[in-house]
Amino acid sequence: MKELKFKKGLVASLMLSAAVLAGCSGGEEAASGTENGGEEEVTVDIFQFKVEFKDQFEDVVEQYEKENPNVNIEITTVGGGEDYGAALRSRFASGNEPAIFNIGGPQDVADWKDNLSDLSDTEAAGAALEGTLDGVTVESEVLGLPYNQEGYGFIYNTRLFEEAGIDPASITDFASLEEAVKTLDSKKEELGLESVFAFPGKETWVTGLHLSNTFLAPEFDNNVLTAFDAKTVEFKYADGFKKIVDLQNEYSKQPTVSLDYSQQVEELFSLERVAIIQQGNWAYGSIAGIDQELADSGVGLMPIPVEGIENAGLPVGVPMYWGVNKKADENVVKESKEFLDWLYTSDAGKTAVLEDFKFIPAYEGYDTSKISDPMSKAIYDASESGNTIGWVFMGYPTGWGQDVLGANIQKYLSEEASWEEVIDTAKKAWETDRAK
């Protein structure tokens, strides 16, 4: 198998973006455990964000518990429309600290460093693809293990494009995208469309993290660490950013400011009521749950054009990392590491990652010919060819992407703020945070 290489900086983020192996990691019960057939039973709480694979993850954990009867894993998932970061802070503040939790890139590492175990000695860390650990490595300590690789852009319905006479390969810049959108709009009735787009303005991670990343990554040389170190943000491509926001908003099911992820993916795109959505390969499961044929053979994924950048690629990176709470009991930390190693390096774990989770692996030793869905294939191929944009949003100041930029884009969509106000407010908030 050809080894997949990452350029430095293609490390994550999302977007999106949680589950908990509940139990009281670091609490008296987790520390002392109970006797189980002569072995001490250890409870590992996992608090994770990825709602898309919640059921599959729970099934895999059940399999692990059968193979390891002394380990009890309890999962809590917080994600979708909920703020995982706020929920995680609340869990720690309550004293009910999870053993395993999720972090993003370097900003989250800085925020949670006092709670993160060094995972350098794990098999998973040794198998991680080149570049995927850059954003979570501090002074040679690996403080997180990557979930997977993900990518995003414009997901489109291939049948609708064909019936409208549009070749996706011809869409290489904003002008050609706008022309295709207008063509689809003019044929809405015959195509059975409610609108061309479903733009989920309610989801600040879609606008403030993922969409903004497309236009800020070139400014930061596609490097999350460059973004993390930046004292200011210039928004060099703010005009192009505005055009994409306006295009999606104008040709979307209204009102966009109240449209959420579920409506976008499940109610509108999966039922073929819209032709294009801004999302990533994580949407596969939701689409497949409604129309398996559409998910497997009726969708494509194309880059979001950036004015001023030729042939902008697909944004590809690591969406989140697993962190292990170093303040938990020693046995809990040990079992947490062993579970993560099993998940990503055992034969059973690898099968689950590829076939059940539908993940694009971020580790060596996988048969990537088994990547089945068209969006994941497009992302893997883009990574292989190097035609990608880095995920720099995990280098944004804490909360800036969603609470500042995303929230103000909502005001813009509601005509409560001008685009100039959106950009000026975001610039000042970035600079203020980095001056602390």
Secondary structure, DSSP 8 states (H G I E B T S, - for coil): -------TT---------EE--S-TTSHHHHH-EEETTEEEEEEEEEE--GGGHHHHHHHHHHHHHH-TTEEEEEEE--TTS-HHHHHHHHHHHT---SEEEE-SHHHHHHHGGGB---TTSHHHHHB-TTTTGGGEETTEE--EE--BEEEEEEEEHHHHHHTT--GGG--SHHHHHHHHHHHHHTHHHHT-S-SB---TT-HHIIIIIIHHHHHTTTTTT-HHHHHH-S----TTHHHHHHHHHHHHHTBSS-GGG--HHIIIIIIITTTS-SEEEEEGGGHHHHHHH-HHHHHHSEEEE----TTSTT--EEEE---EEEEBTTS-HHHHHHHHHHHHHHHHSHHHHHIIIIIS--B-SBSS--GGG--SHHHHHHHHHHHHT-EE---GGGS-TTIIIIIIIHHHHHHHTTSS-HHHHHHHHHHHHHHHHT-
